[in-house]
Amino acid sequence: MHQRLTTSRLLVPLIAGLGAMLCITALSSLGGDDNSTLWLMAPFGATMVILFGLPESPLAQPRNIIVGHLLTTAIGLSVAALAGVSPWSMGLAVGLAVGLMLATNNTHPPAGANPLVVMLAGEQWDFLVMPVAAGAFLIVAFGVLYHRLISGQRYPNRWL
């Protein structure tokens, strides 16, 4: 019994790390050698922790990942367009993002950073499509395949 627990305690993190590594490697490879097409943003790294380490969590479910990233990015872009970028507007954008994720039941903590990413990098509306929408959909698709074929964990628990 003790041996099984020890093996499981080591194997689960290794499998989660492998999934995260493969997913980020795949997304970063899509950009090509010149990185002319961006498929990554920093909050996707945090999404890996939840999707591969805690796939049963409500925060890891497809709707939470996709809508969470899209909603918060759109908020960051909107606030930047309407109010510019300042400490006040960055705080407003993150506050709105957190509140709307919770109010719509689409909470995905890594997406809380998206307004800051958008505002600090000076991103435009095309950022919402690439890398955010395309990346979030690919991450979920990769997670479904990975968990069904490799990790053996049930994912997703719910789609909507």
MODELLER restraints for C-alpha pairs under 7 A, 6 or more apart:
rsr = mdl.restraints
at = mdl.atoms
rsr.add(forms.Gaussian(group=physical.xy_distance, feature=features.Distance(at['CA:13:A'], at['CA:53:A']), mean=6.94, stdev=0.5))
rsr.add(forms.Gaussian(group=physical.xy_distance, feature=features.Distance(at['CA:15:A'], at['CA:151:A']), mean=6.42, stdev=0.5))
rsr.add(forms.Gaussian(group=physical.xy_distance, feature=features.Distance(at['CA:16:A'], at['CA:52:A']), mean=4.74, stdev=0.5))
rsr.add(forms.Gaussian(group=physical.xy_distance, feature=features.Distance(at['CA:16:A'], at['CA:53:A']), mean=5.18, stdev=0.5))
rsr.add(forms.Gaussian(group=physical.xy_distance, feature=features.Distance(at['CA:19:A'], at['CA:52:A']), mean=6.18, stdev=0.5))
rsr.add(forms.Gaussian(group=physical.xy_distance, feature=features.Distance(at['CA:19:A'], at['CA:146:A']), mean=6.81, stdev=0.5))
rsr.add(forms.Gaussian(group=physical.xy_distance, feature=features.Distance(at['CA:20:A'], at['CA:48:A']), mean=5.26, stdev=0.5))
rsr.add(forms.Gaussian(group=physical.xy_distance, feature=features.Distance(at['CA:20:A'], at['CA:52:A']), mean=6.32, stdev=0.5))
rsr.add(forms.Gaussian(group=physical.xy_distance, feature=features.Distance(at['CA:23:A'], at['CA:139:A']), mean=6.85, stdev=0.5))
rsr.add(forms.Gaussian(group=physical.xy_distance, feature=features.Distance(at['CA:23:A'], at['CA:142:A']), mean=6.64, stdev=0.5))
rsr.add(forms.Gaussian(group=physical.xy_distance, feature=features.Distance(at['CA:27:A'], at['CA:39:A']), mean=5.69, stdev=0.5))
rsr.add(forms.Gaussian(group=physical.xy_distance, feature=features.Distance(at['CA:27:A'], at['CA:40:A']), mean=6.57, stdev=0.5))
rsr.add(forms.Gaussian(group=physical.xy_distance, feature=features.Distance(at['CA:28:A'], at['CA:39:A']), mean=6.19, stdev=0.5))
rsr.add(forms.Gaussian(group=physical.xy_distance, feature=features.Distance(at['CA:28:A'], at['CA:40:A']), mean=6.42, stdev=0.5))
rsr.add(forms.Gaussian(group=physical.xy_distance, feature=features.Distance(at['CA:30:A'], at['CA:39:A']), mean=6.81, stdev=0.5))
rsr.add(forms.Gaussian(group=physical.xy_distance, feature=features.Distance(at['CA:31:A'], at['CA:37:A']), mean=4.71, stdev=0.5))
rsr.add(forms.Gaussian(group=physical.xy_distance, feature=features.Distance(at['CA:31:A'], at['CA:38:A']), mean=5.59, stdev=0.5))
rsr.add(forms.Gaussian(group=physical.xy_distance, feature=features.Distance(at['CA:31:A'], at['CA:39:A']), mean=6.19, stdev=0.5))
rsr.add(forms.Gaussian(group=physical.xy_distance, feature=features.Distance(at['CA:38:A'], at['CA:130:A']), mean=6.80, stdev=0.5))
rsr.add(forms.Gaussian(group=physical.xy_distance, feature=features.Distance(at['CA:38:A'], at['CA:131:A']), mean=5.82, stdev=0.5))
rsr.add(forms.Gaussian(group=physical.xy_distance, feature=features.Distance(at['CA:39:A'], at['CA:130:A']), mean=6.51, stdev=0.5))
rsr.add(forms.Gaussian(group=physical.xy_distance, feature=features.Distance(at['CA:39:A'], at['CA:131:A']), mean=4.55, stdev=0.5))
rsr.add(forms.Gaussian(group=physical.xy_distance, feature=features.Distance(at['CA:39:A'], at['CA:135:A']), mean=5.76, stdev=0.5))
rsr.add(forms.Gaussian(group=physical.xy_distance, feature=features.Distance(at['CA:40:A'], at['CA:131:A']), mean=5.87, stdev=0.5))
rsr.add(forms.Gaussian(group=physical.xy_distance, feature=features.Distance(at['CA:40:A'], at['CA:135:A']), mean=6.77, stdev=0.5))
rsr.add(forms.Gaussian(group=physical.xy_distance, feature=features.Distance(at['CA:43:A'], at['CA:110:A']), mean=5.26, stdev=0.5))
rsr.add(forms.Gaussian(group=physical.xy_distance, feature=features.Distance(at['CA:43:A'], at['CA:111:A']), mean=6.33, stdev=0.5))
rsr.add(forms.Gaussian(group=physical.xy_distance, feature=features.Distance(at['CA:43:A'], at['CA:113:A']), mean=6.43, stdev=0.5))
rsr.add(forms.Gaussian(group=physical.xy_distance, feature=features.Distance(at['CA:43:A'], at['CA:114:A']), mean=6.87, stdev=0.5))
rsr.add(forms.Gaussian(group=physical.xy_distance, feature=features.Distance(at['CA:46:A'], at['CA:110:A']), mean=5.45, stdev=0.5))
rsr.add(forms.Gaussian(group=physical.xy_distance, feature=features.Distance(at['CA:47:A'], at['CA:110:A']), mean=5.77, stdev=0.5))
rsr.add(forms.Gaussian(group=physical.xy_distance, feature=features.Distance(at['CA:50:A'], at['CA:60:A']), mean=5.56, stdev=0.5))
rsr.add(forms.Gaussian(group=physical.xy_distance, feature=features.Distance(at['CA:51:A'], at['CA:60:A']), mean=4.98, stdev=0.5))
rsr.add(forms.Gaussian(group=physical.xy_distance, feature=features.Distance(at['CA:51:A'], at['CA:143:A']), mean=6.84, stdev=0.5))
rsr.add(forms.Gaussian(group=physical.xy_distance, feature=features.Distance(at['CA:54:A'], at['CA:60:A']), mean=6.91, stdev=0.5))
rsr.add(forms.Gaussian(group=physical.xy_distance, feature=features.Distance(at['CA:55:A'], at['CA:155:A']), mean=6.21, stdev=0.5))
rsr.add(forms.Gaussian(group=physical.xy_distance, feature=features.Distance(at['CA:56:A'], at['CA:155:A']), mean=6.83, stdev=0.5))
rsr.add(forms.Gaussian(group=physical.xy_distance, feature=features.Distance(at['CA:56:A'], at['CA:157:A']), mean=6.45, stdev=0.5))
rsr.add(forms.Gaussian(group=physical.xy_distance, feature=features.Distance(at['CA:59:A'], at['CA:107:A']), mean=6.04, stdev=0.5))
rsr.add(forms.Gaussian(group=physical.xy_distance, feature=features.Distance(at['CA:59:A'], at['CA:108:A']), mean=5.14, stdev=0.5))
rsr.add(forms.Gaussian(group=physical.xy_distance, feature=features.Distance(at['CA:61:A'], at['CA:156:A']), mean=5.87, stdev=0.5))
rsr.add(forms.Gaussian(group=physical.xy_distance, feature=features.Distance(at['CA:61:A'], at['CA:157:A']), mean=6.83, stdev=0.5))
rsr.add(forms.Gaussian(group=physical.xy_distance, feature=features.Distance(at['CA:61:A'], at['CA:158:A']), mean=6.45, stdev=0.5))
rsr.add(forms.Gaussian(group=physical.xy_distance, feature=features.Distance(at['CA:61:A'], at['CA:159:A']), mean=6.70, stdev=0.5))
rsr.add(forms.Gaussian(group=physical.xy_distance, feature=features.Distance(at['CA:62:A'], at['CA:140:A']), mean=5.87, stdev=0.5))
rsr.add(forms.Gaussian(group=physical.xy_distance, feature=features.Distance(at['CA:62:A'], at['CA:156:A']), mean=6.99, stdev=0.5))
rsr.add(forms.Gaussian(group=physical.xy_distance, feature=features.Distance(at['CA:62:A'], at['CA:159:A']), mean=5.76, stdev=0.5))
rsr.add(forms.Gaussian(group=physical.xy_distance, feature=features.Distance(at['CA:63:A'], at['CA:106:A']), mean=6.63, stdev=0.5))
rsr.add(forms.Gaussian(group=physical.xy_distance, feature=features.Distance(at['CA:63:A'], at['CA:159:A']), mean=6.08, stdev=0.5))
rsr.add(forms.Gaussian(group=physical.xy_distance, feature=features.Distance(at['CA:63:A'], at['CA:160:A']), mean=5.73, stdev=0.5))
rsr.add(forms.Gaussian(group=physical.xy_distance, feature=features.Distance(at['CA:64:A'], at['CA:106:A']), mean=4.47, stdev=0.5))
rsr.add(forms.Gaussian(group=physical.xy_distance, feature=features.Distance(at['CA:64:A'], at['CA:107:A']), mean=5.62, stdev=0.5))
rsr.add(forms.Gaussian(group=physical.xy_distance, feature=features.Distance(at['CA:64:A'], at['CA:108:A']), mean=5.45, stdev=0.5))
rsr.add(forms.Gaussian(group=physical.xy_distance, feature=features.Distance(at['CA:65:A'], at['CA:108:A']), mean=5.86, stdev=0.5))
rsr.add(forms.Gaussian(group=physical.xy_distance, feature=features.Distance(at['CA:65:A'], at['CA:136:A']), mean=6.60, stdev=0.5))
rsr.add(forms.Gaussian(group=physical.xy_distance, feature=features.Distance(at['CA:66:A'], at['CA:136:A']), mean=5.30, stdev=0.5))
rsr.add(forms.Gaussian(group=physical.xy_distance, feature=features.Distance(at['CA:66:A'], at['CA:137:A']), mean=6.43, stdev=0.5))
rsr.add(forms.Gaussian(group=physical.xy_distance, feature=features.Distance(at['CA:67:A'], at['CA:106:A']), mean=6.25, stdev=0.5))
rsr.add(forms.Gaussian(group=physical.xy_distance, feature=features.Distance(at['CA:68:A'], at['CA:101:A']), mean=6.28, stdev=0.5))
rsr.add(forms.Gaussian(group=physical.xy_distance, feature=features.Distance(at['CA:68:A'], at['CA:106:A']), mean=5.48, stdev=0.5))
rsr.add(forms.Gaussian(group=physical.xy_distance, feature=features.Distance(at['CA:68:A'], at['CA:107:A']), mean=5.97, stdev=0.5))
rsr.add(forms.Gaussian(group=physical.xy_distance, feature=features.Distance(at['CA:68:A'], at['CA:108:A']), mean=5.42, stdev=0.5))
rsr.add(forms.Gaussian(group=physical.xy_distance, feature=features.Distance(at['CA:68:A'], at['CA:111:A']), mean=5.76, stdev=0.5))
rsr.add(forms.Gaussian(group=physical.xy_distance, feature=features.Distance(at['CA:69:A'], at['CA:111:A']), mean=4.91, stdev=0.5))
rsr.add(forms.Gaussian(group=physical.xy_distance, feature=features.Distance(at['CA:69:A'], at['CA:132:A']), mean=6.61, stdev=0.5))
rsr.add(forms.Gaussian(group=physical.xy_distance, feature=features.Distance(at['CA:70:A'], at['CA:128:A']), mean=6.68, stdev=0.5))
rsr.add(forms.Gaussian(group=physical.xy_distance, feature=features.Distance(at['CA:70:A'], at['CA:132:A']), mean=6.58, stdev=0.5))
rsr.add(forms.Gaussian(group=physical.xy_distance, feature=features.Distance(at['CA:70:A'], at['CA:133:A']), mean=6.39, stdev=0.5))
rsr.add(forms.Gaussian(group=physical.xy_distance, feature=features.Distance(at['CA:72:A'], at['CA:97:A']), mean=4.97, stdev=0.5))
rsr.add(forms.Gaussian(group=physical.xy_distance, feature=features.Distance(at['CA:72:A'], at['CA:111:A']), mean=6.20, stdev=0.5))
rsr.add(forms.Gaussian(group=physical.xy_distance, feature=features.Distance(at['CA:72:A'], at['CA:112:A']), mean=6.55, stdev=0.5))
rsr.add(forms.Gaussian(group=physical.xy_distance, feature=features.Distance(at['CA:72:A'], at['CA:114:A']), mean=5.86, stdev=0.5))
rsr.add(forms.Gaussian(group=physical.xy_distance, feature=features.Distance(at['CA:72:A'], at['CA:115:A']), mean=6.03, stdev=0.5))
rsr.add(forms.Gaussian(group=physical.xy_distance, feature=features.Distance(at['CA:73:A'], at['CA:114:A']), mean=5.27, stdev=0.5))
rsr.add(forms.Gaussian(group=physical.xy_distance, feature=features.Distance(at['CA:73:A'], at['CA:115:A']), mean=5.52, stdev=0.5))
rsr.add(forms.Gaussian(group=physical.xy_distance, feature=features.Distance(at['CA:73:A'], at['CA:118:A']), mean=6.84, stdev=0.5))
rsr.add(forms.Gaussian(group=physical.xy_distance, feature=features.Distance(at['CA:73:A'], at['CA:128:A']), mean=6.39, stdev=0.5))
rsr.add(forms.Gaussian(group=physical.xy_distance, feature=features.Distance(at['CA:74:A'], at['CA:128:A']), mean=6.81, stdev=0.5))
rsr.add(forms.Gaussian(group=physical.xy_distance, feature=features.Distance(at['CA:75:A'], at['CA:93:A']), mean=6.15, stdev=0.5))
rsr.add(forms.Gaussian(group=physical.xy_distance, feature=features.Distance(at['CA:75:A'], at['CA:97:A']), mean=6.35, stdev=0.5))
rsr.add(forms.Gaussian(group=physical.xy_distance, feature=features.Distance(at['CA:75:A'], at['CA:115:A']), mean=6.60, stdev=0.5))
rsr.add(forms.Gaussian(group=physical.xy_distance, feature=features.Distance(at['CA:76:A'], at['CA:93:A']), mean=5.48, stdev=0.5))
rsr.add(forms.Gaussian(group=physical.xy_distance, feature=features.Distance(at['CA:76:A'], at['CA:114:A']), mean=6.93, stdev=0.5))
rsr.add(forms.Gaussian(group=physical.xy_distance, feature=features.Distance(at['CA:76:A'], at['CA:115:A']), mean=3.88, stdev=0.5))
rsr.add(forms.Gaussian(group=physical.xy_distance, feature=features.Distance(at['CA:76:A'], at['CA:118:A']), mean=6.00, stdev=0.5))
rsr.add(forms.Gaussian(group=physical.xy_distance, feature=features.Distance(at['CA:76:A'], at['CA:119:A']), mean=6.40, stdev=0.5))
rsr.add(forms.Gaussian(group=physical.xy_distance, feature=features.Distance(at['CA:77:A'], at['CA:118:A']), mean=6.46, stdev=0.5))
rsr.add(forms.Gaussian(group=physical.xy_distance, feature=features.Distance(at['CA:77:A'], at['CA:124:A']), mean=6.90, stdev=0.5))
rsr.add(forms.Gaussian(group=physical.xy_distance, feature=features.Distance(at['CA:77:A'], at['CA:125:A']), mean=6.68, stdev=0.5))
rsr.add(forms.Gaussian(group=physical.xy_distance, feature=features.Distance(at['CA:79:A'], at['CA:89:A']), mean=6.66, stdev=0.5))
rsr.add(forms.Gaussian(group=physical.xy_distance, feature=features.Distance(at['CA:79:A'], at['CA:93:A']), mean=6.06, stdev=0.5))
rsr.add(forms.Gaussian(group=physical.xy_distance, feature=features.Distance(at['CA:80:A'], at['CA:119:A']), mean=6.23, stdev=0.5))
rsr.add(forms.Gaussian(group=physical.xy_distance, feature=features.Distance(at['CA:83:A'], at['CA:89:A']), mean=6.37, stdev=0.5))
rsr.add(forms.Gaussian(group=physical.xy_distance, feature=features.Distance(at['CA:85:A'], at['CA:119:A']), mean=6.20, stdev=0.5))
rsr.add(forms.Gaussian(group=physical.xy_distance, feature=features.Distance(at['CA:90:A'], at['CA:116:A']), mean=6.41, stdev=0.5))
rsr.add(forms.Gaussian(group=physical.xy_distance, feature=features.Distance(at['CA:93:A'], at['CA:115:A']), mean=5.97, stdev=0.5))
rsr.add(forms.Gaussian(group=physical.xy_distance, feature=features.Distance(at['CA:94:A'], at['CA:112:A']), mean=6.36, stdev=0.5))
rsr.add(forms.Gaussian(group=physical.xy_distance, feature=features.Distance(at['CA:94:A'], at['CA:115:A']), mean=5.99, stdev=0.5))
rsr.add(forms.Gaussian(group=physical.xy_distance, feature=features.Distance(at['CA:97:A'], at['CA:112:A']), mean=6.39, stdev=0.5))
rsr.add(forms.Gaussian(group=physical.xy_distance, feature=features.Distance(at['CA:98:A'], at['CA:112:A']), mean=6.24, stdev=0.5))
rsr.add(forms.Gaussian(group=physical.xy_distance, feature=features.Distance(at['CA:101:A'], at['CA:107:A']), mean=4.73, stdev=0.5))
rsr.add(forms.Gaussian(group=physical.xy_distance, feature=features.Distance(at['CA:144:A'], at['CA:155:A']), mean=5.92, stdev=0.5))
rsr.add(forms.Gaussian(group=physical.xy_distance, feature=features.Distance(at['CA:144:A'], at['CA:156:A']), mean=6.67, stdev=0.5))
rsr.add(forms.Gaussian(group=physical.xy_distance, feature=features.Distance(at['CA:147:A'], at['CA:153:A']), mean=5.36, stdev=0.5))
rsr.add(forms.Gaussian(group=physical.xy_distance, feature=features.Distance(at['CA:147:A'], at['CA:154:A']), mean=6.63, stdev=0.5))
rsr.add(forms.Gaussian(group=physical.xy_distance, feature=features.Distance(at['CA:147:A'], at['CA:155:A']), mean=6.10, stdev=0.5))
rsr.add(forms.Gaussian(group=physical.xy_distance, feature=features.Distance(at['CA:148:A'], at['CA:154:A']), mean=6.87, stdev=0.5))
